Amino acid sequence: MLVADLLALATRWRPKRTATIIDPALQGIGGHHYSAAERLAAEIAAAGVDCRILCSAKADSNVIGALKGERCFSESIYGRTDTGMPEFERRARAISKDLYRMVRWTRPDLLILPTCDQVLLYATSLCIKSIGGWQPNILAWFLYPPDSEQAQAEFRVAGASLEAVLSSRGQVHACCETMAAKRLLESCLPFPLERRPGPSALANAIAPARRDHVARSRGAIVACVGHANIGKGYALLPDALSLATTSDDSVVFRVHGFIDRRDTVQDHETFRRLSAMGPGVSVHNGVLSTQGYQEFIAAADILLLPYAPEVYRSRGSGVFNEAEQLGKPVIAPRECTFAEDAFAEGRAVPIERLDPRGIADAIAAAISGLSQLEERAAMHARKRQLDGLQPLLSRLLKAVPGPCAIKL
């Protein structure tokens, strides 16, 4: 009787599922890396699944304490000094070695790569091959489309390597944020991609903040938020906002920009000029907590994203995704494909020429048509509602295949 009971129990027993979030560039609070890991960890915990977060070896106390991250990676996905294949191979093997050390014995069922590139994809495949018999599912967001021949060659190597170590292409659920990126990536990778915004810093339940009458009486609030690197167009703001305030001094501009050490001289001069523009322009350079970031966006009427098209032509934008979720109108360059649907549906205003006058003209157009923009943006936000992240995670965890022989 005891043997029969044990056999019956064995047939019903299933090991508890586990997930691991992998981000070699996660170092500190603020920005997409932190908020994506925070959101993913919360959704995984809500599903009753154990989760680890593997981050940069340089991660600060906020990541280690608040996120319970584990220092792991000596290499980042940023800062490549050489775009050739040898550097690609070297970085991937270094990341793979660090990853192998952390997952060799735990073998998580689901690997989540919220800020994936070709180096991290290749590193993941090398790690899976080194361990042998491990068949995880993989959820990856690709932020940077392969817009050069070298990048495309690297993506092909990474995709082929991953395909060779997995039993099925269905084990990879790959995402990107624009149709332009989807087309480029699918030309290089052996698995399909879904156009899906990255993990948002905003919880599904959050709603746009209601502006009180006193705050609104001062005029519309136009906000800029994020890392103040050169591709975000912050250097154009002093002249652009000077022109905009000359046309309409009731508008309030709130500019947040975390200064990137790579552009520190230019950024300090930009923010010095912005700080001297008077009460209509407020400036904040500190790193925002997730709550602070949510409140900053929720308090705005319009989000201004004067991004360089040569950087963001095919890329997505986390700030844009969160503005959509909250029903906020956006101003962005016409060439930035992340906003093409919003332009077509009348819930965003294009910057036709990315210079101070072009930005000021777009701001004036957004202010004059704000009621219609808000109505259409709110309608879109109601339609999209939940982003479906938890059901996706649950499905990938339930569908984990068993061990199999590695294909050589």
Secondary structure, DSSP 8 states (H G I E B T S, - for coil): -HHHHHHHHHHH-----EEEEE-TT--SSSHHHHHHHHHHHHHHHHTT-EEEEEEETT--HHHHHHS-EEEEESS-SS--S--SHHHHHHHHHHHHHHHHHHHTTT--SEEEEEEE-HHHHHHHHHHHHHH-S---EEEEEE-S---SHHHHHHHHHHHHHHHHHSS-GGGEEEEESSHHHHHHHHTT-SS-EEE-----SS-TT-------HHHHHT--EEEE-SB--GGGTGGGHHHHHHHHHHH-TT-EEEEE-B--GGGHHHHHHHHHHHHTS-TTEEEE-S---HHHHHHHHHT-SEEE----HHHHSS---HHHHHHHHHT--EEEETT-GGGHHHHHTTSEEEESS-SHHHHHHHHHHHHHTHHHHHHHHHHHHHHH-S--HHHHHHHHHHT---------
